[in-house]
Amino acid sequence: MPKRVDHGERRSEIAEALVRVAGRRGLHAVGMRDVAAEAGVSLRLVQYYFETKEKLLLFGLEHLAERFGERVAARVRAAGPSPGPRATVEALLMAALPVDEESRTFHLLYTSYAVLSVNDRTLAAQPFIRNPDAAEEVVSELLRQAHEADRLASGPDARLEAVGLLAMSAGLGTSILVGQRTPESAAAVLTHHLDRIFGARDGDAAAHGA
């Protein structure tokens, strides 16, 4: 009796192959044939599952986003059984910094996709992520919760602070990739701004650092 194929697992394996190749060569240099070779399958099979390179790239980004969510969740769990708003915000921001191979690949591929989509109409027409405001909404809500619990140093605009923190984390990640600063110095910048928002002696603060 023929072996039953798990199509979801096969798609994930191909996406992992895309991530590995793109991490080594850059997203712009990756073709479907390269991904097929990395995954150890035929080009026809990759085309069967994804049809076009654009669809493959989009699925690969969704796959990366899921892995990033797992990375954040692991950091939140490490902060203790009942992490508060600051610990959760810190976990999300620090998880995005490229401090190891997995996080470096995550940052590199997301940045590369954004750059490619500027001049590629097909990529630009695709949703970059399913909910582009999801992270802002999460961080904004955590800041509102902290404000209501009187855990903020002042009464900031939660949405503006969330946008600023996330943009800062993304920019710091790029500066690490290009060698402008170390992961430790980038983490120190984030900690400085979290101290400004929450207060340096906030009892909810997680252990500082990457």
N, C-alpha and C positions, 0 to 999 in steps of 0.2 A: 504494500500500500504506500503510495507516495507521501512524503513528509509534508505536513501542513505548513504553509508559509505564514509567518506572522508579519503582515504588511507594515504594521506600525513599527515593529522592531527593525525591519529592513530599511524603512525610511530614516529611522534614527541612526542606523549604522552608516548610511550614506551621508547624512548630515554631519556625523562625527568625522568622517573622512574629509568632507569639505573644510571643516574647522581646522583639522590638522594641516592640510595642504596650504590653506590660506594663512595660517599662523606662520608657516615657514617661508612662503613666497609672496604673500600679499594677496588681497582679495582680487585686485585688478588683473593678476596674472593667472588666475585659476580658470580652467575650462572644465566642461563636463567630462571630457576624456581623462583629465588629470584626477578628478574625483573618483571615477570608475576604477582607475588603476590603483588608487590608494585604498579603496574599499575592497578590492579584489573581486570586482564584478564586471560584467560587460557594460559597454557604453549604452547599449540598447536597453538594459535594465534601468540604468539611471534615467534615461529618457522616458521609459515607461512610467516611472514614478513621478517625475517632475516636468516632463515635456520640454521646458526651456530652462536656460541658465538663470533667468530672472526668478523663476519659481523656486529653483533650487536655492538660490541665495536667500530669498525671503524665508523659506522654511529653515534654513541654517540659522538665520537670525532669531527666529522664534525659538529654536532649540537652544541657542545661547541664552536667551532671556529666561527660559525655564531653569537652566543651570545657574544663572545669576540669582534667581529667586531662592534656589536651594542653598546657595552660598550665604545669602543674607540670613535665611532662616537658621543656618548652623551658627552664625555669629550671634544671633539673638539668643539662641539656646545657651550658648557659652556664657552669656551675660548673667545667667541665673534663672531660677524658676519663675520669677515674676518681674521681668525687666520693665522699667518704666519708659516714658517717652524719650528721654535723652539716650538711653542705652539702645533703643530701637533705631532712632535716627542715626546715631553714631555707627551702628552696625551696617546700615544701608550705605552710608557715605564711604566708610572705610572699605567695604567689600568691593566697591567700584574702582579702587586704586589698583593699578597693575603692579602688584608686589610679588607675584609668582607666575609660572607659565600659564596657568588657566586664566587668571585675571588679566594678564597681559594680552592674551589672545582675544578675550572678550572685548577689551577696550579697543584693541587694534582693529578688529573686524567691524565693530559698530561705527568707529570713526571712518574707516575705509568705505563702508556702505553709504554713509552720509555724503562723502566726497564724490563717490561714483554717481549717486543719484542726482547731483547738481547738473550734470551734462547728459544723463541718460533718461530720456522721457519715459521709457518703459519702467525703469526702477522708480522714478519719481512718482509714477502713477500708482504704485503699490503703497499700502500703508507701511510706514517705517516700523512701527510696532502697533499692536492691536489697540492699545489705549495709551496714546502718547502722554497723557496727563496723569497716568496712574501714580507715578512716583511723587509728583507734586501734590496730588491729593492725599497720599499717605502721609507725607511729611507735614503738610499743612494741618491735617487732622491731629497728628501727634503734638504739634506745637500748640494747637488750640486746647488739647487736653491738659498739657503742661500749664498753660496760662490759667485754666479753670482751677487747677490744683495748686495755684500760686507757686509754681516751680520755675517761673521765668524771672530773669533779672529785671525785665521791663515788660511792657505790653506791646510787642511788635506786631506788624501786619503779618499774620501767619503765612499767607500765600506768597507775599514778597520775600519773606525770609526763606521759604521752601525753595522758591525759584533760585535765589541767590546761592543757597547751600549746594543745590544739585549742579548748578552751572560751575561753581567753584570746584566741586569734586571732579567734574568732567575735565575742566581745564588743568587741574593739578595732575590728573591721570596722564594727559598728553605731555605735560612737562616732565613727568617721570620717563615716559617712553623715549623722548628725545634726549634724555640725559641732562636736562636743565637742573633738576633737583632729585634728591634721593626720596625713597618712599617714607623714610623717617621724617624728613623735613616737610613733606607734603602732609603727612598725618598731623604734624605739629600745627600747621596752618589751620586745618580743619578743627582741631581741638581748641585752638585760640578762638575761633568764631563760635564754636559751641559754648565755650565758657562765657563769651560775650552775651549770648542769647539766654543761656540757662543759669549763668552764675558759676564761678569757678568752684564753689563749694557745694554745688547741688548734690544732695544725697542720692539722687537717682543716677548720677554719672557712672558710666561704665569705666573700667580701667582704660586710661588714655593710651593711644598709640595704635599702630597698624596691627 
